Amino acid sequence: MARRPATPDVPPDDVVEHIVDIDVATEMEGSFLEYAYSVIYSRALPDARDGLKPVQRRILFQMSEMGLRPDRPYVKSARVVGDVMGRLHPHGDTAIYDAMVRLAQPFSLRLPLIDGHGNFGSLDDGPAAPRYTEARMAPAALAMTTGLDEDVVDFVPNYDNKLTQPEVLPAAIPNLLVNGAAGIAVGMATNMAPHNLVEVIAAARHLVLHPDATLEDLLRFVPGPDLPSGGKIVGLDGVRDAYRTGRGAFRTRATARIENVTPKRKGIVITELPYGVGPEKVIEKVKEGVQTKKLTGISDAIDLTDRTHGLRLVIEIKTGFVPEAVLEQLYRFTPLEDSFSINNVALVAGQPRTLGLRELLVVWVEHRLVVVRRRSEFRLAKRLERLHLVEGLLVAILDIDEVIQVIRTSDDADTARARLRTVFDLSEPQAEYILELRLRRLTRFSRIELEKEQEQLAAEIAELREILADDARLRALVSEEMAEVAATYGTPRRTILLESAGGTSITGAPAARGAAAPLEIADTPCWVLLSGTGLLARTAADELPARLEGARRAKHDVVSATVLTTARAEIGVVTSQGRVVRVSVLDLPALPPTDGTPSLSGGVPLGEVVTLLPRERVVGLTSLAGDAPTLALATVQGTVKRVTSGDVPGNRDAWEAIGLKDGDEVVGAVAVADSDELVLVASDASLLHFPASAVRPQGRAAGGMAGIKLAAGQRVVAFAAVLASQAAQAVVVTVAGASDALPGTQAGSAKVSPFEAYPAKGRATGGVRAHRFLRNEDALILAWVGVAPAWATGSAGQPVELPALDPRRDMSGTALSAPVHAVG
C-alpha cells in the first residue's frame, strides 16, 4: 500500500490497518475443520473409557468437588449449572442443564447418575427450569468418580488455564454400554443402546481373566440390550450385527396383554413402551389412526398412568373384534412397535471409531487396569512415605530426652533440623516431622500405636508391590472390584428378548407372514350358558359336552339354562316379571378353551349385562331367531303360555312376553316343540306333565291358559320341558322343608326319582304326588326336572351331595348336608 501523510481525520501510516487477501475456499476449509474438530471432540461423541461427553464429565466432576454425595442434601440445579459453566464448561447454561437432566432421567438411562428432585421431565414433556429443581449425585455416580484424588487419571487445564479437570473419569461402571449414548457430530453420529449392568460386567470379568475371549464367548453373558422402559426386542439378528461390526438395528415392542376392562368389553392394557416413546405420543397416533381408518375395532384409548401403578394405557376394543388382531394393527401403525438403529461411534485414544461389543469391553477393561495400577502406585508411594515418617518418629520416641536436648540447645529451627539429621541419622522429612511433633504423641500408648501402624503399613506395602509385580494378581483385583460393583448397583433384566425370522407372533413364537388373525369375530355357532350362581358366558358349540362333564367332575356350580345361537347374534333373557331383555352374545365373555380341564368359571354376573327391576330375577334364556322353537312360560299361579320366538319388536331392548295378573310372576321359561312334555311341580309336591301341543301359541300380550290346578295356598315351584327322546334319561329332583323357614337357612330332605315313574295327565288337572313329607316338612322349597345326572350347589357354588336314584315316586326324601341353592 502507498504511504500517505497523516491528517487530522486519518491516522498515520504506522497505525493504519493492513488488508490481507485470503482465498475464501481455503479459509472456509480451515474454519470448517476447526469447527468439526470442536464438535467431535468437545461436544457430541463420548469417550469409550467412561462413556461420557465432556459436558457430562464436567457435571459429575463438579458435583463431586461440591460434595453433593447421595447422603447429603439436595442443592438447586441452577447452582450446579452455574458452577460448571463458570469453572469448567464455557458454553450456555441451557446445554449444561439439558445434559444434567438426561443424567437424572430413569427412562433415558438404565442407571441414572444424578438423583433429581422435582420435575425432571418425561417422555412427552420437558423439565422444569433449573431454579425449580434440585439435584445431587446418584449412588452410581460415586463409582464413576471414586479415586480422583489418587492420581488414577490425568488432569488437564480448563478453558482459561486457571483450574484443572480430569481428562476421563475412573469409571468403575461400564457406563457407555450400560447407559448408551446419542449424539450428532459433523459427518458422523453415535446411537448406542443401554444394557444390563450385571450382564456387561459378567462379560468384562470373563474378558479380564481370558483376554483372548472371542465375541461368541462374550455373547453368552450379553444376549442383547436391556432398555430402561422394558418392553420386548423382536429379532436379534440386527443386535448381533451391531455387536460384531458396531452397526445394526432391532425392533422394540410394547408389553401388552388382553384384559376385561369392563364386564362387557375387552381391552389391550399396555404396561411398557418402546425405548424413547411416550404415552401421549401413542394415544395421539391411535386417535389419528382411528380417524384415518387405518385402525379399526378401537372404541377408546385412555392413559391411566400414575405414580402408584406406573405406566398403564388402556385401549378399549369394540364388540365383535378380535383383540389380538387389533393389537397387531397397533404394532403396525403406531409407535407400540419402533425400531432402534445402533451406531457405536466413540472416541478411542482421541480418535472417533466404530466399535463392536468386544472392542467396547476391551477399551473399558484396559482403562480399569490402568486406573487400578495407577491407584496402587499412588497408594504404595503414600504408604512408603508414611512408613518413612513412622520409622523416624519411633527413633525419636525411643530417645526422646536426647531429641529434646538437641532441639533446646539449637539456635533456630534450621539448626535443630540439621543437628537431628546428624545425631539420629534422619532424612529431611523425618527431621521436619519430629520438629512438628506434639507433646501428646510422647505417651507410651502412642508408641504402641506407631508400632502397630508400622506393621500394618509394611503388610499393605507388600500387598501393593505384589499387585504391581504380578499381572494376574492385578487382573484378579480388577475382576473382584467389578463383581462388587455389579452386586451393589445391578438390577434384574427388564427387556424381554425374542428371536424372530421374518415376523413374531404375540406370544413370541415365530409366525409366518400373511397369517394374521381375522380382525372381527366370526359368526360361528356357540352356546350361551346361565349358571346357578347367576353368571352368563358363551362357549364354542362343540365344547358344551366337555364343559358340562368337566363341571360335573369338578362339582362346582351348575348350568341352569342354555340356548344355542351364533357369536354375532342376540338372545333374550326371560325374567320373573314376564319380560324378555335383549342381550348381544358378543357382550358375553367367551370361556377359554377346555384344554382337558373344563370349567364354567369366567362368566359375567347377570347384573352387569341385564338391568333388572326390583325383586326381579332371571328364569330362562331364549333365542330371538325367527326359526327358533316356541318359548313356553309358566307362572307361580299355574298359568302356562307358548309364544312364537319370531314375535320380537325390532326397535326395543325389552318387552313383555306374557300378560301377568296381579301378584303373579313367571317361574320358568324353556324353548319347546309340540312333541315335548311340559312339566309343572307345585309346592304341595304334586307333579303334572302333559304334551306341549296342548298349549297353543299366543301373541305377546296374551295372558296364557291354565296349566295345573293348584290347591288353596299352593304355588308352582318348578317348570321344565322334557324332550320325547330324553324321557328315559330324565329325573325329578325334589327338596322338601318347612314353608315358614327363611330361604337358604334349611337343608331339608331331597329325593331323586325317574321321570317315567310319573304318569301323564291332561292340562289344568291336579297332577300326582312326587314327594311324601316328613315331620316338620309341609312344602317343596325347590324342584328340578331334567336329564341325568343331576347335581346341586349351594349359594356360593359349593357342591351339595344328592341322594341316589329312588325308583319310587311317592316316597320321603333323604336329609341333606347343606341348603340347596340350585340344581342343574
DARATA-V329693 format. One record per helix or strand. SS is the DSSP state (alpha for helix, beta for strand). FROM is the first residue (numbers start at 0). LEN is the number of residues. Records with the same first field share a line. If there is no record, write none. Layout:
SS->FROM-LEN ; FROM-LEN
//
This chain:
beta->6-1 ; 9-1 ; 46-1 ; 74-2 ; 113-4 ; 133-4 ; 154-3 ; 163-3 ; 180-4 ; 188-4 ; 231-3 ; 246-7 ; 254-8 ; 264-8 ; 297-6 ; 305-1 ; 309-1 ; 312-5 ; 320-1 ; 336-7 ; 344-4 ; 350-4 ; 495-3 ; 503-1 ; 509-1 ; 519-1 ; 524-7 ; 534-6 ; 558-8 ; 569-6 ; 578-6 ; 589-1 ; 603-2 ; 617-6 ; 629-6 ; 638-5 ; 653-3 ; 665-7 ; 676-6 ; 685-6 ; 696-2 ; 704-2 ; 715-7 ; 729-8 ; 748-6 ; 767-2 ; 778-9 ; 791-2 ; 798-2 ; 804-1 ; 813-2 ; 821-2
alpha->12-3 ; 23-21 ; 53-12 ; 76-11 ; 92-12 ; 138-7 ; 147-3 ; 174-5 ; 196-13 ; 214-5 ; 236-9 ; 278-13 ; 322-11 ; 356-42 ; 399-9 ; 412-12 ; 427-8 ; 438-4 ; 443-26 ; 470-19 ; 540-14 ; 584-3 ; 605-4 ; 691-3 ; 723-6 ; 754-3
//
